[in-house]
Amino acid sequence: MPATGGGGMIGYARMMLHKLSNNGCHARMREHLALERLPHDELRHRQFWLAATFLKHAYETVPYYRNAMDELGLRPEHVRSFAEYGKLPVLTREVMRERKADLVSSAMPRKVVAALRGMAEGCVSTQVPRDKAARDETQANWLLCLTFAGWTLADMVVRLYTSSGAEAGNLVQPGVREWLAGTLSVDVRTHRPEDMAKWVRAIRRCGKSYLLGNAWVMSDMADYLDKAGIRLGNVRGAVTPGGRASAEQRQRIEASFGCVVHDLYGCSEVPCIAMECMEGNLHLLAHSAYVEFDPDPWCGAPYVLVTDINNKAMPVIRFATGDRAVPVDGDCGCGRGFPLMRMVSAAETWFLTAEGRYLPGGDFVSQVARLCGGADVRLRQGAPGEVRVLVATGDAAALERVEGFCRQAGGTAYPGLSFSVARGDDRMAAPVAGGRASD
């Protein structure tokens, strides 16, 4: 079962310190730990209630969402299911660049709204202003995700972060304050060999530790450790937020630090979306974000749309991350109840059945192409369960072979799907790179 976040006397001392200091991050982390044991249906019901409450807040206080929903004739009370949630417009990075000030909530205190709108106008497109509650939730989620790697309150967290220029230059050494807090923050804005030598000394003083930071920083540090012939011995796990660590980075970090690397999937707009457990599976953090798998009409891998149900200062609803993933059915061997997902390549073929399940297409396209002498093939799915196979050939015999193959595939390899075959025409134009094809 997942770690409970206890950790003996040290963990108890840290827990009491956080209670006395009114630090809500650890309390929220413990609440989230309890959610891991809930059944899927109960988690789903709770998630929808949070998403619906969040949507009501966005409609009432955020000009962008109020205008967008009014144009659709949609009000929060009309959204009674996740299916209806899908009627809301998709938020893209382009919209965020152009309309960022209109995405800030007016529910915050007046001075805070002015400051947030100033931040929104002045910050780069990937930055999202967050209120204190949302920042606390992010911290709580980081701690929760560390428990996926085995961390407890008795262990130290070494956070490898990049500071701004104003706060740079100081490496925090693990003193009494850091020991009681359980966190050591290391500024990795510059990472020359002499800088990494300081990191090593600081991490060694922490005792049993878990690393939280970018994969590229850990990978560079792994290279330094190898060249210097250093083995730390006290690092028990590593969590890489943001982009997934490449296979090469994971191998390098795990070999040099002697620990397992766990991916925390997220983006700058929504930091905590899914976390990798000891079984190597990605669990959706359903208490914090709602993820949709939006089908690609050209039968590519589904698009990831995410709603951050915590940041009331600047609501991010149905945001297009640019990534592709599929939901995974079943339970995980780690014992957590959070639903599962799997990141996939945009080049893969996926079909959506009438029941709403995604099936991998495998080598379907290449098999069809072989039946018609290497002709160009496109797949088009206008509705769940229905796939149009477009073949760029005028050979009637070839089309007949493809029709026979599709009839057999629909009954055996791809149950729940019906295929129709047509000679390709101008509808075979591939979707533009990085975007959705028009229907």
C-alpha positions in Angstrom: 0.0 0.0 0.0 1.1 3.7 -0.4 3.2 5.3 2.3 1.3 7.0 5.0 3.7 9.9 5.5 4.5 8.9 9.1 8.2 8.3 9.8 8.6 7.9 13.5 9.7 10.6 15.9 11.3 12.8 13.2 8.1 12.7 11.1 6.0 13.4 14.2 8.2 16.4 15.1 7.9 17.8 11.6 4.1 17.3 11.5 3.7 19.1 14.8 5.9 22.0 13.5 3.8 22.4 10.5 0.6 22.4 12.6 2.0 25.1 14.9 3.2 27.2 11.9 -0.2 26.8 10.3 1.4 25.3 7.2 -1.5 23.7 5.3 0.6 21.8 2.8 1.2 18.8 4.9 -2.4 18.6 6.1 -3.7 18.7 2.6 -1.1 16.1 1.6 -2.5 13.8 4.3 -6.0 14.4 3.0 -4.9 13.4 -0.5 -3.3 10.2 0.8 -6.7 9.2 2.2 -8.3 9.7 -1.3 -6.0 7.1 -2.7 -8.0 4.4 -1.1 -11.4 5.5 -2.4 -13.2 3.5 -5.1 -13.0 4.8 -8.7 -16.7 5.8 -8.8 -16.4 7.8 -5.6 -13.3 9.6 -6.8 -15.0 10.4 -10.1 -18.1 11.8 -8.3 -15.9 13.9 -6.0 -13.9 15.1 -9.0 -17.0 16.2 -10.9 -18.3 18.1 -7.9 -15.0 20.0 -7.6 -14.9 20.7 -11.4 -18.5 21.9 -11.4 -17.9 24.2 -8.4 -14.8 25.5 -10.1 -16.7 26.2 -13.4 -19.3 28.2 -11.5 -16.6 30.3 -10.0 -15.0 30.8 -13.4 -18.3 31.8 -15.0 -19.1 34.3 -12.3 -15.7 36.0 -11.9 -13.7 35.5 -15.1 -14.6 37.6 -18.2 -13.2 35.1 -20.8 -15.2 32.2 -19.5 -18.4 34.2 -19.0 -18.3 35.5 -22.6 -17.4 32.1 -24.0 -20.2 30.3 -22.2 -22.8 33.0 -23.0 -21.9 32.7 -26.7 -22.7 29.0 -26.4 -25.9 29.6 -24.5 -24.3 27.5 -21.7 -24.6 28.2 -17.9 -22.8 26.3 -15.1 -26.1 24.7 -13.9 -26.5 23.1 -17.4 -23.3 21.2 -17.0 -24.4 18.1 -15.1 -21.9 15.5 -16.3 -18.4 15.3 -17.7 -19.9 14.7 -21.1 -21.5 18.2 -20.9 -18.2 19.6 -19.6 -16.8 18.7 -23.0 -19.0 21.4 -24.6 -16.8 24.1 -23.1 -14.2 25.7 -25.5 -10.7 24.4 -25.5 -8.1 26.8 -24.0 -5.0 27.0 -26.1 -1.6 28.7 -25.5 -2.5 31.2 -28.2 -5.7 32.2 -26.4 -3.7 32.6 -23.2 -1.2 34.9 -24.9 -3.9 37.1 -26.4 -6.5 37.1 -23.6 -4.4 36.5 -20.4 -5.7 39.6 -18.5 -9.3 38.4 -19.2 -8.6 35.1 -17.6 -7.9 36.6 -14.2 -10.7 36.2 -11.6 -12.3 39.3 -10.2 -13.1 37.4 -6.9 -9.7 38.1 -5.5 -9.1 41.3 -3.4 -8.9 44.4 -5.6 -5.2 44.9 -5.1 -4.5 41.3 -5.8 -6.6 41.4 -9.0 -4.6 44.4 -10.2 -1.3 42.7 -9.3 -2.3 39.4 -11.0 -3.5 41.2 -14.2 -0.2 43.1 -14.2 1.6 39.8 -13.9 -0.6 38.3 -16.7 0.3 41.2 -19.0 3.9 41.1 -18.2 4.8 37.4 -17.9 5.7 35.0 -20.7 3.0 32.8 -22.2 3.8 29.7 -20.1 3.5 31.5 -16.7 0.2 31.4 -14.9 -0.5 33.6 -11.9 -1.5 31.5 -8.9 -3.1 32.4 -5.6 -1.8 31.3 -2.2 -4.3 28.4 -2.0 -3.2 27.1 -5.4 0.5 27.4 -4.5 -0.1 25.5 -1.3 -2.0 22.8 -3.3 1.0 22.5 -5.6 3.3 22.0 -2.6 0.9 19.5 -1.2 0.8 17.6 -4.5 4.6 17.6 -4.7 4.7 15.9 -1.3 2.0 13.5 -2.3 3.9 12.6 -5.4 7.1 12.0 -3.3 5.2 9.3 -1.4 4.8 7.5 -4.7 8.6 7.1 -4.6 8.6 6.0 -1.0 9.2 9.3 0.8 7.9 9.8 4.4 8.0 12.8 6.8 11.1 11.3 8.3 13.0 11.8 5.0 14.5 15.0 3.6 13.4 16.5 0.3 16.2 18.1 -1.8 14.5 20.5 -4.2 16.6 21.4 -7.2 15.1 24.7 -8.4 16.1 27.6 -10.7 15.9 30.9 -8.9 15.3 34.3 -10.4 18.3 36.6 -10.7 17.2 38.6 -7.6 17.2 35.6 -5.3 20.2 33.7 -6.8 23.6 33.0 -5.3 22.8 31.4 -2.0 23.0 27.7 -1.5 20.9 26.8 1.5 22.9 24.5 3.8 20.8 21.9 5.8 20.6 23.5 9.3 18.0 23.2 12.1 15.4 25.1 10.2 15.8 22.9 7.1 15.9 19.7 9.1 12.6 20.7 10.9 11.0 21.7 7.6 12.3 18.5 5.9 13.2 20.4 2.8 16.5 21.7 1.4 16.3 24.0 -1.5 19.3 24.1 -3.9 19.6 26.9 -6.5 20.7 25.2 -9.8 20.6 28.4 -11.9 24.3 27.8 -12.6 25.7 24.3 -12.4 29.4 24.4 -13.0 31.5 21.6 -11.5 32.3 23.7 -8.4 28.6 24.4 -7.9 27.8 20.7 -8.1 30.5 19.9 -5.6 28.6 22.2 -3.1 25.3 20.3 -4.0 27.0 17.0 -3.2 28.2 18.2 0.2 24.8 19.6 1.1 22.9 16.5 0.0 25.2 14.2 2.0 24.4 16.2 5.2 20.7 15.5 4.7 20.8 11.8 5.4 18.1 9.7 3.7 16.8 12.0 0.9 14.6 12.2 -2.2 15.4 14.6 -5.1 12.7 16.8 -6.7 13.8 18.7 -9.8 14.3 18.8 -13.6 15.6 15.7 -15.4 18.2 17.6 -17.3 19.7 19.1 -14.0 19.8 15.6 -12.5 21.3 14.2 -15.7 24.1 16.8 -15.7 24.7 16.1 -12.0 24.9 12.4 -12.8 27.6 13.1 -15.3 29.5 15.1 -12.7 29.2 12.2 -10.1 30.5 9.7 -12.7 33.5 11.8 -13.7 34.4 12.6 -10.1 33.9 9.0 -9.0 31.4 10.0 -6.4 28.6 7.7 -5.0 26.2 9.5 -2.6 24.5 6.5 -1.1 21.8 8.4 0.7 19.4 9.3 -2.2 16.5 6.9 -2.2 14.4 8.3 -5.1 14.1 11.1 -7.7 11.0 12.8 -9.0 11.2 14.8 -12.2 8.3 17.3 -12.6 7.4 18.8 -16.0 8.5 17.0 -19.1 9.2 13.2 -18.9 12.8 12.2 -18.5 14.1 10.5 -21.6 15.1 6.8 -21.5 18.8 7.9 -21.6 18.3 10.5 -18.8 16.6 7.9 -16.6 19.3 5.3 -17.1 22.0 7.9 -16.4 20.3 9.2 -13.2 19.4 5.8 -11.8 22.9 4.4 -12.4 24.7 7.4 -10.8 22.4 8.1 -7.9 21.5 4.5 -7.2 17.8 5.1 -7.1 14.6 4.9 -9.2 13.4 7.9 -11.2 9.7 8.7 -11.1 8.0 11.1 -13.6 5.6 13.8 -12.4 3.6 14.7 -15.5 2.6 18.3 -15.7 3.2 21.6 -17.5 3.8 25.2 -16.4 0.1 25.9 -16.7 -1.0 22.9 -14.6 2.0 21.6 -12.6 0.6 18.4 -11.2 -1.4 16.1 -13.6 -0.2 12.5 -13.1 2.5 10.7 -11.1 4.4 7.6 -11.8 4.3 4.9 -9.0 6.7 2.1 -8.1 4.9 -0.1 -10.7 5.9 2.3 -13.5 2.3 3.4 -14.1 1.0 7.0 -14.3 -1.8 7.8 -11.9 -4.1 10.8 -12.6 -4.2 13.1 -9.6 -8.0 13.3 -9.8 -8.3 15.4 -6.7 -6.4 18.2 -8.3 -6.9 18.1 -12.1 -9.5 16.7 -14.5 -8.1 15.2 -17.7 -9.9 14.5 -20.9 -8.6 12.4 -23.8 -9.9 14.2 -26.8 -10.0 12.0 -29.9 -8.0 12.9 -33.0 -10.4 12.7 -36.0 -7.5 11.3 -38.1 -7.1 8.4 -35.8 -3.9 9.6 -34.2 -3.3 9.4 -30.5 -5.8 11.3 -28.3 -5.0 14.9 -27.2 -4.6 15.7 -23.5 -7.0 18.4 -22.2 -6.6 19.3 -18.6 -8.6 21.4 -16.1 -6.8 22.7 -13.0 -9.5 22.6 -10.3 -7.4 24.5 -7.8 -6.2 27.9 -9.1 -9.1 30.3 -8.6 -6.9 33.3 -9.4 -6.6 32.4 -13.1 -8.8 29.3 -13.9 -7.3 27.0 -16.6 -10.2 24.9 -18.0 -9.9 22.3 -20.8 -6.3 23.4 -21.6 -4.6 21.8 -24.6 -1.3 20.6 -23.3 0.0 19.5 -26.8 0.6 16.0 -25.4 -1.0 12.7 -26.4 -2.1 10.0 -24.0 -4.7 7.3 -23.5 -6.6 6.2 -20.4 -5.7 2.8 -19.0 -8.4 0.4 -17.5 -8.0 -1.7 -14.4 -6.2 -1.4 -11.0 -2.6 -0.8 -10.3 -0.4 -3.2 -8.3 0.7 -0.3 -6.1 -2.7 -0.3 -4.4 -3.7 3.3 -5.3 -7.2 4.0 -6.5 -6.2 7.0 -8.7 -7.1 6.2 -12.3 -4.3 5.4 -14.8 -3.1 6.9 -18.0 -0.3 6.3 -20.5 1.7 8.8 -22.6 1.8 7.8 -26.3 3.4 9.1 -29.5 1.4 11.4 -31.8 2.4 9.0 -34.7 0.5 6.0 -33.3 -2.9 4.9 -34.6 -5.8 4.8 -32.1 -9.5 4.0 -32.6 -12.3 5.1 -30.3 -15.0 2.4 -29.9 -18.8 3.1 -29.6 -18.4 2.3 -25.8 -15.8 5.0 -25.4 -12.7 2.8 -25.2 -9.5 3.5 -27.1 -8.0 0.6 -29.1 -4.4 0.7 -30.5 -4.4 0.6 -34.3 -1.0 -1.1 -34.5 0.0 -1.7 -38.1 -3.5 -1.4 -39.5 -2.4 1.4 -42.0 0.6 -0.5 -43.2 -1.4 -3.7 -43.7 -4.0 -1.7 -45.8 -1.2 -0.1 -47.8 0.3 -3.5 -48.7 -3.0 -4.7 -49.9 -3.1 -1.9 -52.5 0.5 -1.8 -53.6 1.8 0.8 -51.2 -0.9 3.4 -52.0 -1.4 6.3 -49.6 -3.9 5.5 -46.8 -5.7 7.8 -44.4 -8.0 6.9 -41.5 -10.9 9.2 -40.6 -13.2 8.8 -37.5 -16.2 11.0 -37.5 -18.0 9.3 -34.7 -17.1 6.7 -32.0 -17.1 3.2 -33.4 -17.1 4.3 -37.1 -13.8 4.5 -39.1 -13.5 5.6 -42.7 -10.6 4.1 -44.6 -9.5 6.4 -47.5 -7.2 4.8 -50.1 -5.5 6.7 -52.8 -6.0 4.2 -55.6 -8.4 3.6 -58.5 -7.7 -0.1 -58.6 -11.1 -1.7 -58.0 -9.5 -5.1 -57.1 -7.3 -3.4 -54.5 -10.3 -1.7 -52.9 -12.1 -5.0 -52.8 -9.2 -6.6 -51.0 -9.2 -3.7 -48.5 -12.9 -4.1 -47.9 -12.5 -7.8 -47.1 -9.7 -7.1 -44.7 -11.7 -4.4 -42.9 -14.8 -6.7 -42.5 -12.6 -9.3 -40.9 -10.7 -6.7 -38.7 -14.0 -5.3 -37.4 -15.1 -8.7 -36.1 -11.8 -10.0 -34.7 -8.9 -7.6 -34.1 -11.0 -4.5 -33.5 -14.3 -5.5 -31.9 -16.8 -2.7 -31.5 -15.6 -0.9 -34.7 -17.1 -0.7 -38.1 -15.0 0.2 -41.1 -16.0 1.6 -44.5 -13.7 2.0 -47.5 -13.6 4.7 -50.1 -11.3 5.9 -52.8 -9.3 8.9 -51.4 -10.1 12.4 -52.5 -9.3 15.9 -51.2 -10.4 14.8 -47.7 -7.2 12.8 -47.4 -5.2 16.0 -46.7 -3.3 15.4 -43.5 -3.9 17.6 -40.5 -1.5 20.5 -40.0 1.5 19.8 -37.8 0.7 20.3 -34.1 -2.9 21.1 -34.7 -6.4 19.6 -35.1 -7.7 18.7 -38.5 -10.9 20.4 -39.5 -14.0 18.3 -39.7 
